[in-house]
Amino acid sequence: FFFFFQAEDGIRDFCLSRGLGDVYKRQVSEQATDDDLQKAVEVTEQMMNANPGLNAVISADGSGAAGAARAVADSGHGKIWIGGFDVNDENIEGVKDGSIYCIAAQDGIETGYDTLRMMIDIADGKITHADKREVWVNNMKLMQDTLADYGY
């Protein structure tokens, strides 16, 4: 299952997602968090409780990924792949400690598409955290093994 915060058109629109839009049909919810960290925690907690099989969160705002990571850490739910947009201190720390798998610097529709593509590849087993494979997007892609490339 996929769960999106404020999904960009590059994630949810069939045409703009270049055919990846069918994954949108597998999402369990889309919730606005208004770039509010605490709201992101609460929404993620609600989604985990309502969807025990939840395995991925994509956040399209600056605080959503960090809020999701906090909620997952506090829950004992198990591994949930978290991807998000925007560079901020908490997102960078989440990438460093592994609670957030990837962060892309926001660049509208292209960022939505590229983040979804990475999450699909993760879900399909084409990319694992252990293989440290580079998957370049049209913007800055931050993972544990690329942070230093961008000065983090």
Disulfide bonds with the S-S distance in Angstrom:
none
